[in-house]
Amino acid sequence: MFLVPMTRNSAELARSFDRLFDDGLFDRFFTPARAEGNAPNAARSPALDVTESDRAYTVKVEMPGVSKDDVKIAIEGRRVSVEATTTHNEEKKDGERVVYSERSIASYARSFTLPAEVDQAESSARMEHGVLTLTLAKRGATKATQLTVS
């Protein structure tokens, strides 16, 4: 059951309900069971923080275990989309007999709209310790582009 404290304001309550549906709660209960090994690779909705200064927005997105090469960022006007997919697979060492093996695949996807358009030429992205930090300069953007993570 999902409980929400009564002290939250309406914006926080709305975000809690959005996260509930983003996490695929209903998909787990109302989707037919799948054969083992064919489990869905649903994208996670990572937590993000957005702060604003006079010149730019700073967005921090939590994506643990993701390398900077796996991240794709698209900017179209005021709309920002962040996607990443990463795979972890332990390799067998010589002389070992594998009895059981698991792989993990993590997909992250998040889109949001900012109050002002973003100037992609002046914007930057940085990945440190599983946290993607976007510095998105304010101004006009005319078409969709992608940022390279440094």
C-alpha positions as CSV (number, residue, x, y, z in Angstrom):
1,M,0.0,0.0,0.0
2,F,1.2,3.5,-0.8
3,L,0.8,6.0,2.1
4,V,1.2,9.7,1.8
5,P,1.6,11.9,4.9
6,M,-1.1,14.6,5.2
7,T,1.5,17.3,5.8
8,R,2.6,17.4,2.1
9,N,1.4,20.2,-0.1
10,S,-0.6,19.5,-3.2
11,A,2.5,19.6,-5.6
12,E,4.3,17.0,-3.6
13,L,1.2,14.9,-3.4
14,A,0.7,15.1,-7.2
15,R,4.4,14.1,-7.7
16,S,4.0,11.1,-5.4
17,F,1.1,9.9,-7.4
18,D,3.0,10.4,-10.7
19,R,5.9,8.4,-9.3
20,L,3.5,5.6,-8.2
21,F,2.3,5.2,-11.8
22,D,5.8,5.8,-13.3
23,D,7.2,2.9,-11.2
24,G,4.9,0.5,-13.0
25,L,3.0,-0.7,-9.9
26,F,-0.1,-1.7,-11.9
27,D,2.0,-3.3,-14.7
28,R,3.4,-5.8,-12.2
29,F,-0.1,-6.9,-11.0
30,F,-2.2,-6.7,-14.2
31,T,0.3,-7.8,-16.9
32,P,0.3,-11.6,-17.8
33,A,3.2,-13.5,-16.4
34,R,6.1,-13.8,-18.8
35,A,8.4,-16.8,-19.4
36,E,11.6,-16.6,-17.4
37,G,14.3,-14.8,-19.3
38,N,11.8,-12.7,-21.2
39,A,11.1,-10.2,-18.4
40,P,10.3,-6.7,-19.5
41,N,13.1,-4.2,-19.5
42,A,11.0,-1.3,-18.2
43,A,12.7,2.1,-18.0
44,R,13.1,3.5,-14.5
45,S,12.2,7.0,-13.7
46,P,15.2,8.4,-11.9
47,A,14.9,11.1,-9.2
48,L,15.9,14.6,-10.2
49,D,16.5,17.9,-8.6
50,V,16.1,21.2,-10.6
51,T,17.5,24.5,-9.4
52,E,17.5,27.9,-11.1
53,S,19.8,30.8,-11.3
54,D,19.6,34.0,-13.4
55,R,21.5,32.4,-16.2
56,A,20.8,28.7,-16.1
57,Y,19.0,25.7,-14.7
58,T,21.0,23.0,-12.9
59,V,19.5,19.5,-13.1
60,K,20.8,16.6,-11.1
61,V,19.6,13.1,-12.1
62,E,20.5,10.0,-10.1
63,M,21.5,7.1,-12.3
64,P,23.7,4.7,-10.3
65,G,25.8,2.3,-12.3
66,V,25.5,4.2,-15.6
67,S,28.7,5.4,-17.4
68,K,28.8,8.7,-19.3
69,D,29.0,6.8,-22.6
70,D,25.5,5.2,-22.0
71,V,23.7,8.5,-21.4
72,K,21.7,10.3,-24.2
73,I,20.4,13.8,-23.6
74,A,18.0,15.5,-26.1
75,I,17.0,19.2,-25.9
76,E,14.1,20.6,-27.9
77,G,13.2,24.1,-26.9
78,R,12.1,23.9,-23.2
79,R,11.8,20.1,-23.3
80,V,14.7,18.0,-22.0
81,S,14.9,14.2,-22.3
82,V,17.5,12.0,-20.5
83,E,17.9,8.3,-21.4
84,A,20.4,5.6,-20.4
85,T,20.7,1.9,-20.7
86,T,23.4,-0.1,-19.0
87,T,24.2,-3.9,-18.7
88,H,26.2,-5.6,-16.0
89,N,27.4,-9.2,-16.7
90,E,30.1,-11.0,-14.8
91,E,32.4,-13.0,-17.0
92,K,33.5,-16.5,-16.2
93,K,37.1,-16.9,-15.1
94,D,39.3,-19.8,-16.3
95,G,39.0,-22.9,-14.2
96,E,35.6,-21.9,-12.7
97,R,32.4,-23.9,-13.3
98,V,29.3,-21.7,-13.6
99,V,26.5,-23.0,-11.5
100,Y,24.2,-19.9,-11.6
101,S,24.6,-16.7,-13.5
102,E,22.6,-13.5,-13.5
103,R,22.7,-10.4,-15.7
104,S,21.3,-7.0,-14.9
105,I,20.0,-4.5,-17.4
106,A,19.0,-1.0,-16.2
107,S,17.2,1.5,-18.3
108,Y,16.5,5.1,-17.2
109,A,14.3,7.6,-18.9
110,R,13.1,11.0,-17.8
111,S,11.6,14.0,-19.7
112,F,10.7,17.3,-18.3
113,T,9.8,20.8,-19.5
114,L,11.5,23.9,-18.1
115,P,9.9,27.4,-17.8
116,A,12.3,28.9,-20.4
117,E,14.0,27.6,-23.5
118,V,17.5,26.2,-23.3
119,D,20.6,27.4,-25.2
120,Q,22.3,24.1,-26.0
121,A,25.5,25.8,-27.2
122,E,26.1,27.1,-23.7
123,S,24.8,24.0,-21.8
124,S,26.9,21.2,-20.4
125,A,26.6,17.8,-18.9
126,R,28.8,16.0,-16.3
127,M,28.6,12.5,-14.8
128,E,30.1,11.8,-11.3
129,H,29.4,9.0,-8.9
130,G,26.2,8.0,-10.5
131,V,24.8,11.5,-10.6
132,L,24.3,13.3,-14.0
133,T,24.6,17.1,-13.6
134,L,23.1,19.2,-16.4
135,T,23.9,22.9,-16.5
136,L,21.2,24.2,-19.0
137,A,21.8,27.8,-20.0
138,K,18.6,29.8,-20.5
139,R,17.6,31.2,-23.9
140,G,16.1,30.1,-27.2
141,A,16.6,26.8,-28.9
142,T,15.2,26.1,-32.3
143,K,15.5,22.4,-33.0
144,A,16.3,19.1,-31.2
145,T,19.9,18.3,-30.4
146,Q,21.9,16.0,-28.2
147,L,24.6,16.8,-25.5
148,T,27.7,14.8,-25.0
149,V,28.4,13.8,-21.4
150,S,31.9,14.7,-20.2
